[in-house]
Amino acid sequence: MDILVIFKTMIKLLLLLLLGYLLNKVSILDQNTSKKLSSLIVNVTTPLLILSSVCANSGGDRLSVLPVLGAGFLMYLGLILFGELAARLPVFKKENRGINACMMVFSNNAFMGIPVLQSIYGIEAIFYNSIINFPYNIFIYSYAVLRLNSKSGEGKNKIKFKSMLTPGFILMLLCLVIFLTGIPLPELVVESCEMVGSITSPLSMLVLGATVAMYPLKSSLKDIRCYVFSLFRLLIIPLIVLLVCRGLQIDPFYTGIAVLSCAMPVGSMVLMIANQYGGDTETISRNILVTTVLSVVTIPLVAAILTM
């Protein structure tokens, strides 16, 4: 396990975020442009990236990965329960319960997680990471949309299931059907989806950096709540997942993927959806900024704990 490779990967992603920050300062990625790009990422590029990945790995014995898929759903249900409980701690603001819960559930396990996992476990880890975290793609377009929609408040209003029927959520269901049935898509369609989806990672980090630039940097780094939240997001959650996996005697390979994917900073998709639906992007941006910076240290630390 090469800790130096992990550290270099984190630095590259931070440089992309810095570029987005600078593009905002020179008025190339302003607030209106960032919001439109967020909608593009949420509803188009990310679903197409996942669709192309599913099509590329749809061969072979699909039944053999169903237990892994099932474990992934259980893990995310556990994360949602933990996030909802932790968000009610007195240290966090009451009006931000939905935001904090979502930030605890959804990590940046794709854009940052994939290069880290590949550097540790090799190319095989990418496929199994997509299986374990497949429920992420279901809950981000259902649970997160409902919790981050400013019109939904703190869940006191009646849930409108129409808000779940976003293009992204529909495409996620299509991905699940294609994966389970093995329905082949024309190669030209798959390659086109891959071409569009390939812009997701850099574009997401640029929009993230541009959005962070809209808020005072010093106040983000001085907000004590961000550091308390980072303790939960970067250390407590992955360590709980590690203890559960080892208690259930899960294979170390799957354990490592699950733990490291949960050790990533707040997922930029949380910001993209909040940006689109009018959520509190300032709080999310602050926590993404702080957790991303701190993850340069905490991810190698969690990786080292895995080797014990």
N, C-alpha and C positions, 0 to 999 in steps of 0.2 A: 504494500500500500504506500504509494509515493505521496507524502504530504505536500511536497514542493509543487507537484503537478496540480494538486487541488488549489493551493494558494495562487498559482499563476492563473488558473481558470477564473477565480474570484476577481482578480485584478482586471482581467479582460472585460468582464461584465460591468465592473465599476467604471471603466473607461468609456463604455457605450453610454452609461447613464450620465457621465460627465459631458459627453458630446451633446446629448439631448438638453442638458442644462444650459450649455452655451448657445445652442440653437434658439432656445427661448429668449435668452438675453439679447440676441441680435434680431429678434422679432421674426424669425423664420417659422418656429413652432409656437405660435401664440395660443391663447386659451381656446379660441374657436376651432383652430386647426387641430389641436390636441383632442378635443371632444369628438370631432368627426373621425379622426384616426382611431380613437378608442372604439367607436361603433364599428369601424371596419375590422379591427382586430377581434372584437368580441363575436361578431356575427358572421364573419367571412374567413379571415385568414387562419385563425386557430382551429375552427371546425374542419376546414379543408386540410390542414396539416395532419390532424388526427385521422381523418378519413383516409388520406394517402398512406399513413402508417398502418392502419388496420388492413387495408388492401394488400400491402406489401407483406404482411405477416398472417394472412388469412389461410394459408395452406397448412398441411399437417394435421395432427390429431388435436382438434379444438377442445375436445372433452377433457384432455389432460390438464388444461389450464383453468378449467371451471372452478376447482377448489381455490386456486390463487385469486381468481376474480371474486369469488364469494368472500374470501378473507379480506379482500380490499373493501368490499361493501361494509363488512362488520367494522373494519378499522375506521372508516369514515363516519359511520353512525356513532362510534365511540368518541371520535374527535368532535362531532357536533354536540354531543351530550356534554363533554368536558368543556368545550368552548362556551356553551350557554351558561354553565355553572360558574366558570372562572370569570366570565364577563360581569357577573353580579357581585364580585368582590368589591368592598368599599373603595379600594384604591382607584377603580375605574369609574368614569362618569356614567350616571344612569342613562343619560340620553344617547350614549354611545354603545349600549349593550349589543345591538345588532352588528355594529361595525366591528367591535372587538371580537365578538364570537366568530365572525367570518374570517377575520385576520388570523385567528388561532387555527381555524380548520384548513384554510387554503394557503399552502406554501408555494414557493416558486420552484416546484419539483420538476418542471419541464425545462424552462429556459435556463435555469441555473443547475437543476438537478441532473439532467442528462449528461452534460459534459463532465460533471464531477463523478457520477456513477461509472461512466465509460472509462475514466482515468483509473478507477479502482478495480472494477470487475470486468472490464472489457465490453465489446460490442453486444454480447448476449444480454447484458443488463438492461439495455435500452428497451428491448421487447418486453421483458418481465416488469420493468418499471411502468410501461404503458398499461399492462394488465392490472397490476396492483393499484395503480392510480386511475384506472378507467372510471370508477365512481366519481372521481373529482369532476370529470366532464359532465356527469349527470347532475350532481348537486350544485355546481357553480352556476348552471343555467336554471335551477329551480330554487333551491334553498337560498343561495346567495342573492338572486334577483329579488326574492320576496323580502329578505332582511335588509338589503341595501336600497330598496326603492323608497325614496323619501316620502312618498305618498302613503306608504304602509305604516309609517311611524314605528312604534315599538311593538307592533303585532296586535294592537288593540282593535283595529279594524278587521272586518271580514276579509279573509284571503281571497283574492281574485285570481283564479287559476289561469285566466287569460294572459296574465303577465308572465307566466311560465312559457307560453308558446312563442318564444322568440325563435328567429331563424337558427341561432346557435343551438338551442335545445332540441329542435327538430332534427338538425343534422347529427347531433349526438345520438339520438335514438336510431337514426339511419345507420350510424357507425356500428352500434350494438347489433342491429339486425344483420348487417353484412358480416360481422365477425362470427356470430353464432351460426349463421346459415352457410357461410362460405360463398355467397353470391358473387361471381366475378364481375368486375367492371371493365369496360374497354381500356386497354393500356393507354390510349390517348387521353382518356378522362383522368386516369390515375396520375399520369405525368403532369397534366395541367393543374390538378389539385396540389400536387407536390410543389410545383413551381410557385403557385400563389402562397401556399402554406409556409414556404421556406423564408418568407420575409417576416414571419411572425416574431421570431426571437429578437432580431436587431430593432425592428420597428417598435416592439413593446418596450424595450429598454430606452429607446429614444423618447417615446411618449412619457415614460416614467420620469426620465430626467427633466423633460420640459415641464411636467406638472409639478415636480418638486421645486423647480425654479420659481414657481409662482408664489411660494411661501417663504418667509424669512428662514434662512439656514440656521442662524444662531439660535432662534427660538426652538427649532426642532431639536437641536443638540442639547438644549438646556431643559427640555421637557422631561421631568423625572419619570412621568408615567410611561414614556417610550422605553425607558430602560427596564422598568418593572415588567412591561409587556414583553420586551425582548427576552427576559429571563424565562418566561413561559414558552414563547414561540421557538426559541433557539436551543434551550436546554431541557426544561422540564418535560415538554411534550415528547421529544425524541427519547429521553431516558425512560419515560413511562412505557412507550412503545417497545423499547428494548427489553424492559423487565417482563412485559406481557409475552413477547415472542420467546424469550428464553424460558419463561415459566411454562409455556405450552410446548417447548422443545421444537420450535420452528427451525427449519433448515437455516444455517448461518447465511447462506447466499440470499434467501428471501428476507431474512431478518435485516441484513445489511442494507438492502434496497429500501425496505419500509422505513427503517430508522433514519437513514440519510435523507430520504425524500421528505420526512417530517422535520428534519433539522434545517431546512432551507428558510430563508427570510420570507416575509409576507409576499404572497403571490401578486404579481402585477395585474393579474386578471381581476382581482378584487377592486383595484383602482379603476380599471377599464370599465367595469360594470357600474361602479358608483359614479363615474364620470358621465356615463350614458343616462343613468336614471336619477341623477340629481342628489346623490348621497354626499356625505361629508368627506370630500376628497382631501381636505387639509389634514385631518387626523390620520387618514390612511397614508397620505404621502409622508407625513412625519415618521410613522412607524416603519414604512418601507425603507425610508432613508436610513434610519438608525439600525434596523435589523440587517439591512444589506451591508452596512459598514462593519457591524459587529460580527457578521457571519464569516468574514475573512479569518477571524480567530476561532470562532465557535465550531465551524464545520470541520476543520482539521482536528479540533479537540474531540468532537463526537466520533470522528473516524478513528482516532487513537483509542478511544474507549472501546470501540467495537473489536479491536485486536486483543483486548485483555481476555 
